[in-house]
Amino acid sequence: MSQEPLITRSELRKRKEEQQKEQMQIEKTAKKEYERKEKEIDNFYRKQTKKQPPLKKTRTEEKAKSQRISNTLTKWIVIVFCLLVAVLLMVFFW
């Protein structure tokens, strides 16, 4: 009975090459899937940024606007108060 190896070197080489091919194909499909997902995510966020208009307000402009409104309201409150006092004086001393 001769002792032959169960698996020959050529068979081992074939299996190794097949495994490498399978591994390369798996890596290739995984890479394609990753790139597709990455592109999908990029498209989603690009669309989101297009939906949102860019901010055109600055802090100084907002502060100046707030001060203008505050000054205007203060002036009108003083004017209404003076008119109210005048009306009350006319009612009591008329």
C-alpha positions as CSV (number, residue, x, y, z in Angstrom):
1,M,0.0,0.0,0.0
2,S,1.6,3.2,-1.1
3,Q,1.2,6.3,0.9
4,E,-0.1,9.1,-1.2
5,P,-0.9,12.4,0.3
6,L,-4.6,13.1,0.7
7,I,-4.3,16.5,-1.0
8,T,-1.6,17.2,-3.6
9,R,0.3,20.5,-3.8
10,S,-1.5,21.4,-7.1
11,E,-4.8,20.8,-5.4
12,L,-3.7,23.0,-2.5
13,R,-2.6,25.7,-4.9
14,K,-6.0,25.5,-6.7
15,R,-7.9,25.8,-3.5
16,K,-5.8,28.7,-2.4
17,E,-6.3,30.5,-5.7
18,E,-10.0,29.9,-5.5
19,Q,-10.1,31.2,-2.0
20,Q,-8.2,34.3,-3.1
21,K,-10.6,34.8,-6.0
22,E,-13.6,34.5,-3.7
23,Q,-12.0,36.8,-1.2
24,M,-11.3,39.4,-3.9
25,Q,-14.9,39.1,-5.2
26,I,-16.3,39.5,-1.6
27,E,-14.0,42.6,-1.1
28,K,-15.1,44.0,-4.4
29,T,-18.8,43.6,-3.7
30,A,-18.3,45.0,-0.2
31,K,-16.4,48.0,-1.6
32,K,-19.2,48.6,-4.2
33,E,-21.8,48.4,-1.4
34,Y,-19.8,50.8,0.8
35,E,-19.4,53.3,-2.1
36,R,-23.1,53.1,-2.9
37,K,-24.1,53.7,0.7
38,E,-21.6,56.5,1.0
39,K,-23.0,58.1,-2.2
40,E,-26.5,57.7,-0.9
41,I,-25.6,59.4,2.4
42,D,-23.8,62.3,0.5
43,N,-26.9,62.8,-1.7
44,F,-29.1,62.9,1.3
45,Y,-27.1,65.5,3.1
46,R,-26.6,67.5,-0.1
47,K,-30.3,67.6,-0.6
48,Q,-30.8,68.7,3.1
49,T,-28.3,71.6,2.7
50,K,-30.1,72.7,-0.5
51,K,-33.4,72.7,1.3
52,Q,-32.1,75.0,4.1
53,P,-31.5,78.5,2.9
54,P,-28.2,80.0,3.9
55,L,-28.2,82.2,6.9
56,K,-27.9,85.9,6.0
57,K,-28.3,87.3,9.4
58,T,-25.4,88.6,11.4
59,R,-25.2,89.2,15.1
60,T,-24.6,93.0,14.7
61,E,-27.6,93.4,12.3
62,E,-29.9,91.6,14.7
63,K,-28.6,93.6,17.6
64,A,-29.1,96.9,15.8
65,K,-32.6,95.8,14.7
66,S,-33.5,94.9,18.3
67,Q,-32.2,98.3,19.5
68,R,-34.3,100.1,16.9
69,I,-37.4,98.2,17.9
70,S,-36.7,98.8,21.6
71,N,-36.2,102.6,21.0
72,T,-39.4,102.8,19.0
73,L,-41.5,100.9,21.5
74,T,-40.1,103.1,24.4
75,K,-41.0,106.3,22.5
76,W,-44.5,105.1,21.8
77,I,-45.0,104.0,25.5
78,V,-43.9,107.5,26.6
79,I,-46.2,109.2,24.1
80,V,-49.2,107.0,25.1
81,F,-48.5,107.6,28.8
82,C,-48.4,111.4,28.3
83,L,-51.7,111.3,26.3
84,L,-53.2,109.2,29.1
85,V,-52.1,111.7,31.7
86,A,-53.5,114.6,29.6
87,V,-56.9,112.8,29.3
88,L,-57.0,112.1,33.0
89,L,-56.2,115.7,33.8
90,M,-58.9,116.9,31.4
91,V,-61.5,114.5,33.0
92,F,-60.7,115.6,36.6
93,F,-60.3,119.3,36.1
94,W,-62.9,120.0,33.4
